[in-house]
Amino acid sequence: MQGNRALMIVTFPILLLLVIPLLALVQQPGPNALPEGDGKELVSTSCVGCHSLERTLSQGRSAEGWEETVSGMVSRGAQILSADAEIIIDYLAEHFGVDYVPPREQRVMVWVDRQGRVDPLPVPPQYYYLPRLSPDAQQIAVEVHREKPDIWIYDIPTGELRQLTHEGTNRFPLWSPDGQRVLFSSDRHQEASKGRRLFFNDHDVYWKSADGSGQAERLTYGALNHGPQRWTPDGKTLSFYEIHPETGRDIWMLPFEGDREPWLFLKTPVLEGGIAFSADGNWMAHTSEEPGRREIVVRAFPKAQPMHQVSVDGGIEVVWPHKSEELFYRFGNKRMAVEITTTPTLTVGTPQVLFEGDYVNSPGSRASWDATPDGQRFLLLQKVD
């Protein structure tokens, strides 16, 4: 390796930060095995453990990038033997360089009824994420991760799957209330540095005609990241998130009437995310950490108070179909149902297990599943072995 790296001997706890994500490759058979080469043995025997690889190696790095990663550890107190560090960095740069694309988990979209019976959709297995049903439940907008994430449209009656977005990285789809447009977050406004953009450094809300015609229009602006969440039932206001460095994910509203000036709905020191509105638009459900752990709560809208807790032992990924008298959420591998009435006053029932199964869960609070408007069928993702 070129250059002189002044790196000291590493202590095992710190080295775990570098090696554990890579060790997951060693422990998993098949395509996820670490590739052969000088450094594989050193990486695989330096420590024990297991951790998710996807986030750490979601983007490859150059030799300089991997050196910076290890040097960052040293600056935080790690001690790395220079000879070992050189071998590790060379190995990572060779096999997980700037052009590296991590192997993607294969998934399919499936219908699940209220009894838990599964009916797969005839789609090719690939990395799907966040399927969203159109208002008429005839189309699905979904992230498809290939070389990069993009929004695709699946037509249920015909089985056609077509790509909607192309420029930049595009994520988090949401249908417009009339089903004519699809909203999403994108980094396409960024100036690419060395041919690459960094989505989580800067993304905003766009929308585009669902038939693919015309250009995407940008809807949010500002120095912070923004993404679409849900529409109010009257279709006049879009809820979107803003990632704030001090308060995390805050909930904002963008009116589509009048001056269209965004306004802040909720900003607290804890998580607020994964929202859904009641059919009458007077209540908003979301995941909150205010109760001391992640729970589903409902708040008056647009005043934000009072707040009522819906889930009992924890909850996340809320779905609230507009033609259903139930609110749904996830608790572990269970899908829960709660009867809720909002008139003349809010009445919240006792959560009941609807069905249980091993489906793809969201890594955050945003629902990775959807429901038909009447709450009789559910659209989920299932891993393919």
C-alpha positions as CSV (number, residue, x, y, z in Angstrom):
1,M,0.0,0.0,0.0
2,Q,1.2,3.5,-0.9
3,G,1.8,6.0,1.9
4,N,2.7,5.9,5.6
5,R,-0.2,5.3,8.0
6,A,0.6,6.2,11.5
7,L,-1.9,3.9,13.2
8,M,-1.5,2.2,16.5
9,I,-2.7,-1.2,17.8
10,V,-6.4,-1.5,18.0
11,T,-8.4,-2.6,21.1
12,F,-11.0,-5.2,20.4
13,P,-14.1,-3.2,21.4
14,I,-13.2,-0.4,18.9
15,L,-12.2,-2.8,16.1
16,L,-15.7,-4.2,16.3
17,L,-17.0,-1.0,14.7
18,L,-15.1,-1.8,11.6
19,V,-15.0,-5.6,11.5
20,I,-18.5,-6.7,12.8
21,P,-20.4,-5.4,9.8
22,L,-17.9,-7.2,7.5
23,L,-18.0,-10.4,9.7
24,A,-21.7,-10.7,9.0
25,L,-20.5,-11.6,5.4
26,V,-18.3,-14.4,6.7
27,Q,-21.1,-15.9,8.9
28,Q,-23.7,-15.8,6.1
29,P,-23.3,-18.5,3.4
30,G,-23.9,-18.0,-0.3
31,P,-23.5,-14.6,-2.1
32,N,-22.9,-12.7,1.2
33,A,-19.6,-14.5,2.0
34,L,-16.5,-12.3,2.2
35,P,-14.6,-12.6,-1.1
36,E,-11.2,-14.3,-1.2
37,G,-8.1,-12.2,-0.9
38,D,-5.4,-11.0,1.4
39,G,-7.1,-9.5,4.4
40,K,-10.1,-11.9,4.6
41,E,-8.5,-14.1,7.2
42,L,-7.5,-11.0,9.2
43,V,-11.0,-9.5,9.1
44,S,-12.7,-12.8,9.9
45,T,-10.5,-13.7,12.8
46,S,-10.0,-10.3,14.4
47,C,-13.2,-10.5,16.4
48,V,-16.5,-12.3,16.9
49,G,-20.0,-11.0,16.5
50,C,-22.6,-10.2,13.9
51,H,-24.2,-7.0,12.7
52,S,-26.1,-5.6,9.7
53,L,-23.9,-5.1,6.7
54,E,-26.3,-3.1,4.6
55,R,-25.9,0.3,6.2
56,T,-22.1,0.2,6.6
57,L,-21.4,-1.0,3.0
58,S,-24.4,0.6,1.3
59,Q,-21.9,2.7,-0.5
60,G,-18.3,1.6,-1.4
61,R,-15.3,3.7,-0.6
62,S,-12.0,4.4,-2.2
63,A,-8.7,3.4,-0.5
64,E,-8.6,7.0,0.8
65,G,-12.2,6.7,2.0
66,W,-11.5,3.5,3.9
67,E,-8.3,5.0,5.3
68,E,-10.3,8.0,6.5
69,T,-12.8,5.6,8.2
70,V,-10.0,3.8,10.2
71,S,-8.2,7.1,10.9
72,G,-11.5,8.4,12.3
73,M,-11.5,5.5,14.8
74,V,-8.0,6.4,15.8
75,S,-9.0,10.0,16.5
76,R,-11.7,8.6,18.8
77,G,-9.2,6.5,20.7
78,A,-8.8,3.3,18.7
79,Q,-5.3,1.7,18.5
80,I,-4.6,0.0,15.2
81,L,-1.5,-1.9,14.2
82,S,-0.1,-0.3,11.1
83,A,0.6,-3.5,9.3
84,D,-2.9,-4.9,10.0
85,A,-4.6,-1.6,9.1
86,E,-2.8,-1.5,5.7
87,I,-4.0,-5.1,4.9
88,I,-7.5,-4.4,6.0
89,I,-7.8,-1.1,4.1
90,D,-6.3,-2.6,0.9
91,Y,-8.7,-5.5,1.1
92,L,-11.7,-3.2,1.7
93,A,-10.7,-0.9,-1.1
94,E,-10.3,-3.8,-3.5
95,H,-13.5,-5.6,-2.8
96,F,-15.7,-2.8,-1.5
97,G,-14.4,0.1,-3.6
98,V,-16.3,3.1,-5.1
99,D,-18.1,0.9,-7.6
100,Y,-19.2,-1.7,-5.1
101,V,-23.0,-2.5,-5.1
102,P,-24.0,-4.6,-2.1
103,P,-26.1,-7.7,-2.7
104,R,-29.8,-6.9,-2.4
105,E,-32.3,-8.9,-0.4
106,Q,-34.9,-10.4,-2.7
107,R,-38.5,-9.6,-1.9
108,V,-42.0,-10.0,-3.4
109,M,-45.2,-8.1,-2.8
110,V,-48.1,-10.1,-1.3
111,W,-51.7,-9.7,-0.4
112,V,-52.6,-10.8,3.1
113,D,-56.2,-11.1,4.3
114,R,-57.6,-10.6,7.8
115,Q,-57.0,-14.3,8.5
116,G,-53.4,-14.1,7.6
117,R,-53.8,-16.0,4.2
118,V,-51.1,-15.0,1.7
119,D,-51.6,-14.4,-2.0
120,P,-48.4,-13.3,-3.8
121,L,-48.6,-10.8,-6.6
122,P,-47.0,-11.9,-9.9
123,V,-43.9,-9.7,-9.6
124,P,-40.3,-10.6,-10.2
125,P,-38.3,-10.9,-6.9
126,Q,-36.1,-7.9,-6.3
127,Y,-35.5,-5.3,-3.5
128,Y,-38.9,-3.6,-3.0
129,Y,-39.6,-1.2,-0.3
130,L,-42.6,0.9,0.9
131,P,-45.4,-0.2,-1.4
132,R,-48.2,2.3,-1.6
133,L,-51.7,1.6,-3.0
134,S,-53.3,4.2,-5.3
135,P,-56.6,5.6,-4.0
136,D,-58.6,3.2,-6.2
137,A,-56.3,0.3,-5.1
138,Q,-55.5,-0.6,-8.7
139,Q,-51.9,0.5,-8.8
140,I,-48.9,0.3,-6.5
141,A,-46.1,2.9,-6.2
142,V,-43.1,1.2,-4.7
143,E,-39.3,1.7,-4.3
144,V,-37.2,-0.6,-6.3
145,H,-33.5,-0.8,-5.4
146,R,-31.3,-1.7,-8.3
147,E,-28.2,0.4,-9.0
148,K,-30.0,3.0,-6.9
149,P,-33.4,3.4,-5.4
150,D,-36.2,4.6,-7.8
151,I,-40.0,4.8,-7.8
152,W,-41.8,2.2,-10.0
153,I,-45.5,1.7,-10.7
154,Y,-47.1,-1.7,-10.7
155,D,-50.5,-2.0,-12.4
156,I,-52.5,-4.7,-10.6
157,P,-55.0,-5.6,-13.4
158,T,-52.3,-5.9,-16.2
159,G,-49.3,-7.0,-14.1
160,E,-47.2,-4.3,-15.8
161,L,-44.2,-2.9,-13.8
162,R,-42.7,0.3,-15.1
163,Q,-40.1,2.7,-13.9
164,L,-41.3,6.2,-13.0
165,T,-38.2,8.1,-11.8
166,H,-34.7,8.1,-13.3
167,E,-32.7,11.1,-12.3
168,G,-31.0,11.0,-8.9
169,T,-32.0,8.8,-6.0
170,N,-35.8,8.7,-5.4
171,R,-37.5,7.3,-2.3
172,F,-40.6,7.2,-0.1
173,P,-43.5,7.2,-2.6
174,L,-47.0,8.6,-1.9
175,W,-50.0,9.0,-4.2
176,S,-51.8,12.2,-4.7
177,P,-55.4,12.1,-3.5
178,D,-56.7,11.9,-7.1
179,G,-54.3,9.2,-8.1
180,Q,-52.8,11.3,-10.9
181,R,-49.4,12.0,-9.4
182,V,-46.8,10.3,-7.2
183,L,-44.9,12.2,-4.6
184,F,-41.4,11.1,-3.5
185,S,-38.2,12.4,-1.9
186,S,-35.3,13.0,-4.3
187,D,-31.7,14.4,-4.3
188,R,-31.9,15.3,-8.0
189,H,-31.4,19.0,-7.2
190,Q,-27.9,18.3,-5.7
191,E,-24.8,19.1,-7.7
192,A,-23.1,15.7,-8.1
193,S,-19.7,15.5,-6.5
194,K,-17.4,13.2,-8.4
195,G,-20.5,11.9,-10.2
196,R,-22.3,11.0,-7.0
197,R,-25.0,12.5,-4.8
198,L,-25.7,11.7,-1.2
199,F,-29.4,11.3,-0.6
200,F,-29.4,11.5,3.2
201,N,-27.3,14.7,3.1
202,D,-30.0,16.6,1.1
203,H,-33.4,15.5,-0.2
204,D,-36.7,17.3,-0.8
205,V,-40.2,16.4,-1.9
206,Y,-41.1,16.2,-5.6
207,W,-44.1,15.0,-7.5
208,K,-44.6,13.6,-11.0
209,S,-47.4,12.5,-13.2
210,A,-48.1,8.8,-12.5
211,D,-48.2,8.1,-16.2
212,G,-44.6,9.2,-16.5
213,S,-45.3,12.3,-18.7
214,G,-43.8,15.7,-18.0
215,Q,-41.1,16.7,-15.5
216,A,-41.0,16.3,-11.8
217,E,-41.9,19.4,-9.8
218,R,-40.1,20.3,-6.6
219,L,-42.5,21.0,-3.6
220,T,-40.3,21.7,-0.6
221,Y,-37.1,23.8,-0.2
222,G,-34.7,24.6,2.6
223,A,-31.4,23.5,4.2
224,L,-32.9,20.5,6.0
225,N,-34.2,17.1,4.6
226,H,-37.9,16.7,3.7
227,G,-40.0,13.8,2.7
228,P,-43.8,13.2,2.1
229,Q,-45.9,11.5,4.7
230,R,-49.7,11.6,4.2
231,W,-52.5,13.8,2.8
232,T,-55.3,15.1,4.8
233,P,-58.5,13.3,3.7
234,D,-59.8,16.4,1.9
235,G,-56.7,16.4,-0.3
236,K,-55.9,20.0,0.5
237,T,-52.8,19.6,2.8
238,L,-49.7,17.4,2.5
239,S,-48.0,16.3,5.7
240,F,-44.2,16.1,5.3
241,Y,-41.3,15.5,7.7
242,E,-38.3,17.7,8.3
243,I,-35.2,16.3,9.9
244,H,-33.9,18.8,12.4
245,P,-30.4,18.3,13.9
246,E,-31.7,19.0,17.5
247,T,-35.3,17.7,17.5
248,G,-35.0,14.9,14.9
249,R,-38.1,14.2,12.7
250,D,-40.7,17.0,13.0
251,I,-44.1,17.1,11.3
252,W,-44.9,20.0,8.9
253,M,-47.9,20.7,6.7
254,L,-47.9,22.1,3.2
255,P,-51.3,23.6,2.1
256,F,-52.2,23.3,-1.6
257,E,-54.6,26.2,-1.4
258,G,-53.9,29.9,-0.7
259,D,-50.3,31.0,-0.3
260,R,-49.1,27.4,0.1
261,E,-46.9,28.4,3.0
262,P,-45.7,25.4,5.1
263,W,-46.5,25.4,8.8
264,L,-45.2,23.4,11.7
265,F,-47.6,20.9,13.2
266,L,-45.5,19.2,15.8
267,K,-41.9,19.6,17.1
268,T,-40.7,17.8,20.2
269,P,-37.4,16.4,21.5
270,V,-38.6,12.8,20.7
271,L,-39.5,10.9,17.6
272,E,-42.6,11.8,15.6
273,G,-43.2,9.8,12.4
274,G,-45.2,7.3,10.4
275,I,-48.4,9.3,10.4
276,A,-52.0,8.6,9.2
277,F,-55.2,10.7,9.3
278,S,-58.7,9.7,10.4
279,A,-61.4,9.7,7.7
280,D,-62.9,13.0,8.9
281,G,-59.5,14.7,9.1
282,N,-59.9,15.7,12.8
283,W,-57.3,13.3,14.2
284,M,-53.8,12.3,13.2
285,A,-52.1,9.0,14.3
286,H,-48.4,8.6,14.5
287,T,-45.6,6.9,16.2
288,S,-44.3,8.8,19.2
289,E,-41.6,8.2,21.9
290,E,-43.3,10.6,24.2
291,P,-44.9,7.8,26.3
292,G,-41.3,6.6,27.1
293,R,-41.1,4.0,24.2
294,R,-42.5,3.8,20.7
295,E,-46.2,3.8,20.8
296,I,-49.1,4.7,18.5
297,V,-50.9,7.9,19.5
298,V,-53.6,10.0,18.0
299,R,-53.6,13.8,18.2
300,A,-56.3,16.3,17.5
301,F,-55.8,18.0,14.1
302,P,-54.9,20.7,13.4
303,K,-54.3,21.7,17.1
304,A,-52.1,18.7,18.1
305,Q,-53.8,18.4,21.5
306,P,-55.3,16.5,23.1
307,M,-53.2,13.3,22.6
308,H,-54.4,9.8,23.3
309,Q,-52.3,6.6,23.3
310,V,-53.7,3.8,21.1
311,S,-51.2,0.9,21.4
312,V,-50.5,-0.7,24.8
313,D,-47.2,-2.5,24.8
314,G,-45.5,-0.7,22.0
315,G,-46.4,0.0,18.4
316,I,-45.1,1.3,15.1
317,E,-46.0,1.5,11.3
318,V,-49.5,2.8,11.6
319,V,-52.1,2.5,8.7
320,W,-55.6,4.1,8.9
321,P,-57.8,3.3,5.9
322,H,-60.4,6.0,5.2
323,K,-63.3,3.6,4.7
324,S,-62.5,1.4,7.7
325,E,-63.5,1.8,11.3
326,E,-60.2,0.4,12.4
327,L,-56.7,1.6,12.8
328,F,-53.8,-0.9,12.2
329,Y,-50.3,-1.0,13.4
330,R,-47.4,-3.4,13.9
331,F,-46.2,-4.8,17.2
332,G,-43.2,-7.2,16.6
333,N,-44.4,-9.6,13.9
334,K,-48.0,-9.1,14.8
335,R,-50.4,-6.8,12.9
336,M,-52.8,-5.2,15.3
337,A,-56.3,-3.8,14.8
338,V,-58.0,-1.2,17.0
339,E,-61.6,0.0,16.6
340,I,-61.8,3.8,16.6
341,T,-64.7,6.2,16.3
342,T,-64.1,9.9,16.0
343,T,-67.6,11.3,16.3
344,P,-69.2,12.7,18.3
345,T,-66.1,12.1,20.5
346,L,-62.9,10.1,20.1
347,T,-63.4,6.5,21.3
348,V,-60.4,4.1,21.2
349,G,-61.0,0.3,21.5
350,T,-58.6,-2.4,22.8
351,P,-55.9,-3.5,20.4
352,Q,-56.5,-7.0,19.0
353,V,-54.1,-9.3,17.0
354,L,-55.2,-9.4,13.4
355,F,-52.6,-11.8,12.0
356,E,-49.0,-12.6,12.6
357,G,-46.2,-13.4,10.1
358,D,-42.6,-12.9,9.1
359,Y,-42.9,-9.9,6.7
360,V,-40.4,-7.1,5.9
361,N,-40.5,-4.5,8.6
362,S,-39.7,-0.9,8.3
363,P,-36.3,0.1,9.9
364,G,-38.0,3.3,11.1
365,S,-41.5,4.5,12.0
366,R,-42.8,4.8,8.4
367,A,-45.2,1.9,7.5
368,S,-43.7,-0.6,5.1
369,W,-47.1,-2.0,4.4
370,D,-50.5,-0.7,3.2
371,A,-54.2,-1.6,3.3
372,T,-57.1,-1.4,0.9
373,P,-59.5,1.5,1.7
374,D,-62.0,-0.9,3.5
375,G,-59.3,-2.5,5.6
376,Q,-60.0,-6.0,4.3
377,R,-56.7,-6.8,2.5
378,F,-53.2,-5.7,3.3
379,L,-50.2,-5.2,1.0
380,L,-46.9,-6.4,2.5
381,L,-43.4,-7.5,1.5
382,Q,-42.0,-10.9,2.0
383,K,-38.4,-12.1,1.7
384,V,-37.6,-14.7,-0.9
385,D,-35.1,-17.4,0.3
